[in-house]
């Protein structure tokens, strides 16, 4: 009986540890490289040539973007090389990779 209880406790402990690890993993933010990749895919879907663009991760100011308030996101800026103006800003959720918003500046 004692062995059965010890085995049951061990199985329970392993299950609990697995749940904790999964929860911690799910809350991990995506690295900037992955966020940039997602932003480039979105720009390609919009018909832009990303091979001729400079891509940077920008400091974010959520107070200026009310619809992004309370979300963990990263803004990525894509600018066409050699062209003044015409930037594209893409906001990507840092946890899910969802493209939240895009803003395109035209000359």
GIGI-V354933 format. One record per residue. RES is the residue in one letter. SS is DSSP state (A for helix, B for strand, O for the rest). OMEGA is omega in whole degrees, 0 to 359 (NA if undefined). Layout:
res = <RES | RES>
ss = <SS | SS>
omega = <OMEGA | OMEGA>
This chain:
res = <X | X | X | X | X | X | X | X | X | X | X | X | X | X | X | X | X | X | X | X | X | X | X | X | X | X | X | X | X | X | X | X | X | X | X | X | X | X | X | X | X | X | X | X | X | X | X | X | X | X | X | X | X | X | X | X | X | X | X | X | X | X | X | X | X | X | X | X | X | X | X | X | X | X | X | X | X | X | X | X | X | X | X | X | X | X | X | X | X | X | X | X | X | X | X | X | X | X | X | X | X | X | X | X | X | X | X>
ss = <O | A | A | A | A | A | A | A | A | A | A | A | A | A | A | A | A | A | A | A | A | A | A | A | A | A | O | O | O | O | O | A | A | A | A | A | A | A | A | A | A | A | A | A | A | O | O | O | O | A | A | A | B | B | B | B | B | B | O | O | O | A | A | A | O | A | A | A | O | O | O | O | B | B | B | B | B | B | B | B | O | O | O | O | O | O | O | B | B | B | B | B | B | O | O | O | O | O | B | B | B | B | B | B | O | O | O>
omega = <181 | 180 | 179 | 179 | 180 | 178 | 179 | 179 | 179 | 178 | 178 | 180 | 178 | 178 | 180 | 178 | 178 | 178 | 180 | 180 | 180 | 180 | 180 | 180 | 183 | 182 | 181 | 179 | 178 | 177 | 180 | 180 | 179 | 179 | 177 | 178 | 179 | 180 | 178 | 178 | 179 | 179 | 177 | 179 | 178 | 177 | 181 | 178 | 184 | 179 | 181 | 184 | 172 | 184 | 178 | 172 | 184 | 171 | 184 | 178 | 185 | 180 | 178 | 182 | 186 | 182 | 178 | 182 | 179 | 179 | 175 | 184 | 176 | 176 | 178 | 179 | 176 | 179 | 178 | 181 | 177 | 181 | 178 | 182 | 176 | 181 | 175 | 176 | 179 | 178 | 184 | 176 | 184 | 182 | 187 | 184 | 179 | 172 | 185 | 186 | 172 | 177 | 183 | 178 | 178 | 177 | NA>
